[in-house]
Amino acid sequence: QRMTVAALAKAMNKDFDHVVEALLNTSVDLESLEPDSVLEEKWIKKVVTQSGMKFRWAKLSERKERPNRDVHRRPPADPSNLLPRPPVVTIMGHVDHGKTTLLDSLRKSQIVSTEAGGITQHIGAFLVPMIVAVNKCDKPQADPQRVKQELLAHDVVCEEFGGDVQAIHISALKGDNLLALAEATVTLAEVLELTAEPNGLVEGVVIESRTDKGKGPVTTAIVQRGTLKRGCVLVAGKTWGKVRFLFDENGKVLTEASPSSAVEVVGWKELPSAGDVILEVESEQRAREVVEWRTYEEEQQKLQEEQSLIELKQKLHLEEYKRERAELAHLSWRQRKSALYQANKTKFSVRPSERTEREGPSLPLIIKGDVDGSVEAILNILDTYDAQRQCEMDVVHFGIGDVSESDVNMAETFRGSIYGFNVGASSSVRQLATKRGIPLHLHSIIYKLIDKLKDELSSKLPAQV
Ligand code: GDP
C-alpha cells in the first residue's frame, strides 16, 4: 500500500509540513520530499501514529476517496420563475408585552382574511423587514409617544421622526386598531415586492421541533422555495424524512404548502433542530447518503478538534518543562531533583543530563511509583547509570500514583517510555498508550523493571557490527 504525501496529509486533515515534521529523524530523504512523492506503508504508519492517530488503512483510503455527498441550496432562481408570495410575520417583544394576546386576537379577528386580503397567518411565525406595534394603548397610563422616542436610542426611527418604520398604536387585548396593523403589514409586503419560486426542489427552514406522542418527530417549518407536498423526501441537519403529513396551524391536514407557508411536517426519522435548513432531495437513497456524509464530516471534525487539543496540551507541557528547567538551570541534577522532590511530591520533572544538546541516542523516561520510597529507589538506581554509556537517559517526569493520561501525553511529547512500579493503568490509559505507540511497562519487582529498562536502552544503541 502506498500513498502520496499530499494524499496522506489530506486524509489526515493536515498539511504537507505536518507530514515532513513527522518524518524528521527518519531515513526518509526530506530534502527531496515533494507533495506528490510516494510514501511506503511503513512511513505512512509512522506519520499516522506519530500524529496520535490510530493507523487504519481502510479509514485512510476511504477518506482519500470519499467524495463530498452533501446537498446545498439551489442557485438563485430565474426571475421569470418567481411569483408573488405572502409576507412571513414574526411578533417580537419582551415577556408580557402581549405577543400571545396579539397573535390570538389576530387569529380570531376576521380582519385578516376579509379586509386585508392576502395575509396568511400561521402557527407562530409571520416574516419581516419591521413594523412597530405599540401595545396596551388601552391602559390609562399608556404613553406611545415616549415609546417611540425611546426606540430612537435603538436606531428604530418611526415615520413621525422622519424614519421609515410605521408605528401602530394597538390594544391586543381589546382588539383595537388591529386592522391598521394588518394593513400596514400588507402595504409593507407590497412595497417589498416579495417573490418566491413555487417550483423545483423545496427549500425551507425549521423554526420549531418537538416530539409528539402520536405523530413522532414533528417540526414547524417555513417553506422558502418550491411547493412542499406529501411524499417529498427532505434532509435537515443530520436527519431526513419523507413527508407523511402536513398540518396548518389549526391542525388541519394540507395537501401542499407553497412559499411563505408555515406548516407542521410529520415524517422525520429523527428530530432536526430549530434553524436547520430543509432541503428536498430526489430520493430516499440520496437522503441517506447526505445524512451519512454529514455525520461522517462531523466525526472528522471532532477527531480533528481532539487532536488539536492534544497538541495544545503537549505544547503546554513542553513550555512548563522548559520553564522549570530554566529556573533550576544553575543547580546540578541531584540538587534539582531534591529541590523538586521537596517542592512537590507528586509532580515534577527533572533531567539527569547536564548536556541538553546531545547528538547520540537518548531515552526519555517517565517514572511512576506507588509511594515516595519506591520512586526514590528507582531514581537512585538510575543515578548509578553510567553516563559514559552511549544512550542517554532523560527522566522527564516522575511521580506517585497510577499511570495517567497526562503521563501518556508527556511521554508522547518527549517520545519517551513510561515505567511504573507497583502502580496500575486503567484500560483507557493503556489503550491511549497503545494508540500513540508509547511503551508502557508496569512491574512490581524492581530488578525486573531495571532489566527491562536496560534492554530498552540497549535497543536504542546503533547495532554493533
Ligand atoms: P407575551 O409574554 O408577550 O406573550 O404576553 P401575553 O400576551 O401573555 O400578555 C401578557 C399580559 O399582558 C397578559 O396579562 C395580557 O392580558 C396583558 N395584555 C396583553 N395585551 C394587552 C393590551 O393590549 N392591553 C392590556 N391592558 N393588557 C394586555
Boltz pocket constraint, residues with backbone or C-beta under 6 A from the ligand:
constraints:
  - pocket:
      binder: B
      contacts: [[A, 93], [A, 94], [A, 95], [A, 96], [A, 97], [A, 98], [A, 99], [A, 100], [A, 101], [A, 102], [A, 135], [A, 136], [A, 137], [A, 138], [A, 139], [A, 170], [A, 171], [A, 172], [A, 173], [A, 174]]
      max_distance: 6.0
